[in-house]
């Protein structure tokens, strides 16, 4: 099946050669072609070029011709940090936050992650799947084409496996590219309150082997932060995960300078996410990371969380100026970020973290794909990549995307080369 997209006002996010991620000053370059065309074959980008400078490809009667009508074509957003599988909303805690309670105070009162775990325990896999698919359809409409989904609201073996089976079902039934992450170490389950070391034993000795046996997770995450899991506990769990071939991803430096970056670098974690309390030492540690790109840890900011919780933003500008890569993701979850709108994440990265629009878009596409281990096929317009992209209505420039931060711009969506209604 061939699809020919013509009359593209601007084709953006182009990579001519394989690139795992962009770092430092590279992030300011968003390669583009004006007045462009693109050819898709069998779900992948086959070719592209300029309508004025390059010969147009040969098409036949079976080729679907799509008129972009002067719109911009961009690679679909890649969202490398979400908790989309959850039970019901938590707007009551939203009101508590307005009244002045902190995230930690709500957690101490039995809210937060434990509240979601209680609700999730009561729902069946079918019920969780139906709720999650409504959110999947929502993020697709907003331009996301690849997503990571974590467990972490089960906090016991049975419910963690239930969540990951729902994620597997989403993988099998959604046009999105989905990667799964086991986050049993999101908090200490209620049955183990006051016995955190025993809960870590449960993860290492029971949960991880069960997850591995069913091949339910691509990665393993740990909430390494003040009031959650220590660097030593995190190190132990990541080493256990590595024995099953699962690479780490860390929640780190959100609530305090808690050693999350150090343990991430030590274990060659794929990403370290949040970073609202990131230090100069953390930047140094990430800069000293191995030169082999596949072993690098991608710093990932979640600006929607800072916005919703009214807390400091990760130092995205400083991260890039230090020569490091930066990814951004939504953190879509019921407690701290009930939104998967990556266009808004891009806008927040510009407005609150001082990224330039090109940097923010690269952070939300190729670099966020890298934070899922997917940038060899997703996150850019490159020959051979999976054809996940969207067409905007005509816009004045790329800068308009974060500038008009609530304005809908997407006219047509394509995932795996097929148009999504």
C-alpha positions in Angstrom: 0.0 0.0 0.0 1.4 3.4 -1.0 0.3 6.8 0.3 1.6 10.0 -1.4 1.3 13.2 0.6 1.5 16.3 -1.6 1.3 20.1 -1.0 3.1 20.0 2.3 3.8 23.5 3.4 6.7 22.4 5.7 8.0 18.9 6.3 9.7 19.1 9.7 11.7 16.8 12.1 13.8 15.3 9.3 16.8 13.0 9.9 18.7 11.7 6.9 20.8 9.2 8.9 20.1 7.1 11.9 20.4 9.2 15.1 19.7 7.8 18.6 19.1 11.3 20.2 20.1 14.9 19.9 22.1 16.6 22.5 23.3 20.1 23.4 23.3 22.5 20.5 22.1 19.8 18.1 18.6 20.2 19.7 18.2 23.6 18.2 18.2 22.2 14.7 14.9 21.1 13.4 15.6 20.0 9.9 12.9 21.0 7.4 11.9 21.1 3.7 9.5 23.7 2.4 6.9 22.8 -0.3 7.5 19.2 0.2 6.1 15.7 -0.5 6.4 12.4 1.2 5.8 8.8 0.1 4.7 6.1 2.5 4.9 2.4 1.6 3.8 -0.5 3.7 3.6 1.5 6.9 7.0 3.1 6.6 8.4 6.4 5.2 9.8 5.5 1.8 11.0 8.9 0.5 10.5 12.6 0.7 11.7 15.7 -1.0 11.0 19.2 -2.3 8.2 19.6 -4.9 10.3 22.3 -6.7 13.8 20.7 -6.5 13.3 17.0 -6.5 11.7 14.6 -9.0 8.3 13.4 -7.7 8.1 9.6 -7.1 6.2 7.4 -9.5 2.7 6.5 -8.3 0.0 4.2 -9.7 -3.7 3.9 -9.6 -3.6 2.1 -6.3 -1.6 4.9 -4.6 -3.6 6.9 -2.0 -3.0 10.6 -2.7 -3.3 12.9 0.4 -3.4 16.7 -0.1 -1.8 18.4 2.9 -3.2 21.7 1.7 -0.2 23.7 2.8 -0.2 22.2 6.3 2.9 21.2 8.2 3.9 17.5 8.6 5.6 16.5 11.8 6.6 13.2 13.3 4.1 12.1 15.9 4.9 12.9 19.5 6.5 10.2 21.6 5.5 10.2 25.2 8.1 8.3 27.3 6.5 8.5 30.7 2.9 7.8 31.5 0.6 6.0 34.0 -2.4 5.7 31.7 -3.7 2.4 33.2 -5.4 3.5 36.4 -8.8 3.3 38.1 -10.9 6.5 38.1 -9.9 10.1 38.7 -8.7 11.8 41.8 -10.2 15.3 41.6 -10.8 15.3 45.4 -7.0 15.5 45.9 -6.9 18.3 43.3 -9.2 20.3 45.7 -6.9 19.3 48.6 -4.0 20.8 46.7 -5.9 24.0 46.1 -6.4 24.1 49.9 -2.7 24.0 50.4 -1.8 20.3 51.0 1.4 19.1 49.5 1.9 15.9 47.4 3.7 14.3 50.4 1.0 15.4 52.9 -1.8 13.9 50.7 0.2 10.6 50.5 0.7 10.5 54.3 -3.1 10.9 54.7 -3.7 7.7 52.6 -4.2 9.5 49.3 -2.0 9.6 46.3 -0.6 6.4 44.9 -2.1 4.2 47.6 -5.5 5.7 46.9 -5.2 4.6 43.2 -4.0 1.2 44.3 -7.1 0.7 46.4 -9.4 1.6 43.5 -7.5 -0.5 41.0 -7.8 -3.6 43.2 -11.6 -3.5 42.8 -11.6 -3.3 39.0 -11.3 -6.2 36.5 -8.9 -6.3 33.7 -11.7 -5.5 31.2 -12.8 -2.5 33.2 -9.2 -1.2 33.4 -8.7 -1.8 29.7 -11.9 0.2 28.8 -10.9 3.1 30.9 -7.3 3.1 29.6 -8.4 2.9 26.0 -10.5 6.0 26.4 -7.2 7.8 27.4 -5.3 6.1 24.5 -7.9 7.4 22.0 -7.5 10.9 23.6 -3.7 11.0 23.2 -3.9 9.7 19.7 -6.2 12.6 18.7 -3.6 15.0 20.3 -0.8 13.7 18.1 1.0 11.0 20.2 2.2 8.0 18.2 4.3 6.1 20.7 3.8 5.8 24.4 5.3 4.2 27.5 2.8 2.9 30.0 3.9 2.0 33.6 2.3 -0.3 36.2 2.6 0.9 39.8 -1.0 1.2 41.1 -1.1 -2.5 42.0 1.6 -2.7 44.7 1.1 -6.4 45.1 2.0 -9.2 42.7 -1.5 -10.0 41.5 -2.5 -6.4 40.8 0.8 -5.5 39.2 0.4 -8.4 36.8 -3.2 -7.3 36.1 -2.0 -3.9 35.1 0.7 -5.2 32.8 -1.7 -7.6 31.1 -3.9 -4.6 30.4 -0.8 -2.8 28.9 -0.1 -5.9 26.8 -3.7 -5.9 25.5 -3.4 -2.2 24.6 -0.2 -3.1 22.7 -2.1 -5.7 20.7 -5.2 -3.6 19.9 -4.1 0.0 19.5 -2.4 1.5 16.5 0.0 3.3 18.9 3.4 1.9 19.5 3.4 0.9 23.2 6.2 0.0 25.5 5.6 -1.4 29.0 7.3 -0.7 32.3 7.0 -2.5 35.5 6.8 0.0 38.4 6.1 -2.2 41.4 8.4 0.1 43.3 6.1 3.1 42.9 5.3 3.1 46.7 5.2 0.5 49.5 1.9 -1.5 49.3 -0.5 -1.1 52.2 0.1 -4.6 53.4 3.8 -3.8 53.9 3.5 -0.4 55.5 6.4 0.0 58.0 8.2 -3.0 56.4 9.7 -1.4 53.3 12.7 -3.8 53.1 10.3 -6.7 53.0 8.4 -5.1 50.2 11.6 -4.7 48.3 12.2 -8.4 48.9 8.8 -9.1 47.4 9.6 -7.2 44.3 13.0 -8.9 43.8 12.0 -12.4 44.7 8.4 -12.6 43.5 7.2 -9.8 41.3 10.1 -9.5 39.0 10.3 -13.2 38.3 6.5 -13.3 37.6 6.7 -10.3 35.3 9.6 -11.9 33.4 8.0 -15.3 33.1 5.0 -13.7 31.3 7.2 -11.3 29.4 5.0 -8.4 30.4 7.5 -5.6 30.7 10.2 -4.0 28.5 11.6 -1.9 31.3 11.7 -1.6 35.1 11.2 1.6 37.0 11.8 2.7 40.6 10.6 5.8 42.5 13.9 6.7 44.0 13.1 9.8 46.1 12.5 11.2 49.5 9.8 9.2 51.3 9.9 6.4 48.7 12.8 4.1 47.8 16.5 4.7 48.7 19.4 4.6 46.2 20.5 1.3 47.8 17.1 -0.3 47.4 16.9 1.1 43.9 20.3 -0.3 43.0 19.2 -3.7 44.3 16.0 -3.8 42.3 17.7 -2.6 39.0 20.4 -5.2 39.3 17.7 -7.9 39.9 15.8 -6.6 36.8 19.0 -6.7 34.7 19.2 -10.4 35.4 15.9 -10.8 33.5 17.1 -8.6 30.6 15.0 -5.5 31.7 16.8 -2.2 31.7 16.0 0.5 34.3 14.1 3.8 34.1 14.2 6.0 37.2 11.7 8.4 38.9 14.4 10.6 40.4 15.1 14.0 42.0 11.4 15.1 42.0 10.8 15.8 45.7 14.4 16.2 46.9 18.1 15.7 46.1 17.7 11.9 46.7 20.5 10.3 44.6 18.2 9.2 41.8 20.6 10.4 39.0 23.6 8.7 40.6 21.9 5.3 40.8 20.5 5.8 37.3 24.0 6.4 35.8 25.5 3.6 37.8 23.1 1.1 36.4 23.0 2.5 32.8 19.3 3.3 33.2 17.7 4.3 29.9 16.2 7.4 31.4 16.0 9.4 34.7 12.7 11.3 34.9 11.3 14.3 36.8 14.5 16.1 37.9 12.7 19.0 39.5 15.3 18.9 42.3 18.3 18.3 40.0 21.7 19.5 41.1 24.9 20.7 39.4 26.4 17.4 40.5 23.6 15.5 38.7 24.5 17.3 35.5 28.2 16.4 36.0 27.2 12.8 36.5 25.2 12.6 33.3 28.0 14.4 31.4 30.5 11.7 32.6 28.2 8.9 31.4 29.8 6.4 28.9 30.4 7.8 25.4 28.6 4.8 23.9 25.2 6.3 23.0 23.3 3.1 23.7 24.4 3.2 27.3 23.5 6.8 27.9 20.8 7.8 30.4 18.4 10.3 28.9 17.4 13.1 31.3 13.6 13.5 31.0 11.6 16.4 32.2 7.9 16.3 33.0 6.7 19.9 32.9 3.1 19.0 33.2 3.7 17.7 36.7 5.4 20.9 37.8 2.5 22.9 36.3 -0.2 20.9 38.0 1.6 20.6 41.4 2.8 24.2 41.4 6.4 23.1 42.0 9.7 24.0 40.4 10.4 22.9 36.8 13.3 20.7 35.8 16.3 22.9 34.7 15.8 22.0 31.0 17.7 25.1 29.7 20.7 24.2 31.9 20.6 20.5 30.8 20.8 21.4 27.1 23.4 24.2 27.6 25.5 21.6 29.4 25.7 19.6 26.2 23.2 16.9 27.3 20.2 15.4 25.6 16.8 16.2 27.0 13.5 14.5 26.5 10.1 15.7 27.7 7.0 13.6 28.5 3.6 14.0 29.9 3.5 11.9 33.1 -0.2 11.3 32.4 -1.6 10.0 35.7 -4.6 10.6 38.0 -2.8 12.4 40.8 -0.1 14.8 39.6 -0.7 15.2 35.9 -4.2 14.2 34.5 -3.2 15.2 31.0 -1.5 13.5 28.1 -1.5 16.6 25.8 2.1 16.6 24.4 1.5 19.9 22.5 0.9 21.5 25.9 4.0 19.8 27.3 6.0 21.4 24.4 4.5 24.8 25.2 5.4 24.4 28.9 8.9 23.4 28.0 9.3 26.7 26.1 7.4 28.9 28.5 8.6 27.5 31.8 11.9 25.8 31.0 13.1 28.4 28.4 13.5 25.9 25.6 13.4 27.2 22.0 10.5 25.7 20.0 12.8 23.5 17.9 14.4 22.2 21.1 11.1 21.4 22.7 9.8 19.6 19.6 13.0 17.5 19.4 12.7 16.7 23.1 9.1 15.5 22.5 9.8 13.4 19.4 13.2 11.9 18.7 14.6 12.3 22.2 11.5 11.0 23.9 11.6 8.1 21.5 15.2 7.5 22.6 14.0 7.4 26.2 11.9 4.4 25.2 14.6 2.8 23.1 12.6 3.5 19.9 14.5 6.3 18.1 15.8 3.9 15.5 12.3 3.7 14.1 10.2 6.5 15.7 10.3 10.2 16.5 11.6 11.6 13.2 10.9 11.8 9.5 13.5 9.4 8.1 13.5 7.0 5.3 12.7 3.6 6.7 11.0 4.9 9.9 7.6 3.8 10.9 5.1 6.3 9.3 3.7 7.9 12.4 3.0 11.6 11.6 0.4 14.2 11.6 -0.6 17.0 9.2 -1.5 20.4 10.7 -3.8 23.0 9.3 -1.7 25.8 7.6 0.3 27.5 10.4 2.6 30.5 10.1 5.7 28.7 11.5 6.9 25.9 13.8 7.0 28.5 16.6 3.2 28.8 16.4 2.8 25.3 17.9 4.0 26.2 21.4 2.9 29.9 21.1 -0.8 29.0 20.5 -0.7 26.6 23.3 -4.4 25.7 23.4 -5.2 26.1 19.7 -6.0 22.8 18.0 -3.8 22.4 14.9 -4.0 18.8 13.8 -6.0 18.1 10.7 -5.1 14.5 9.9 -3.3 11.7 11.8 -1.4 8.7 10.4 -0.1 5.8 12.5 1.8 2.9 10.8 1.0 4.6 7.5 -2.8 4.4 8.0 -5.0 7.4 8.6 -6.6 7.4 12.1 -10.0 9.0 12.2 
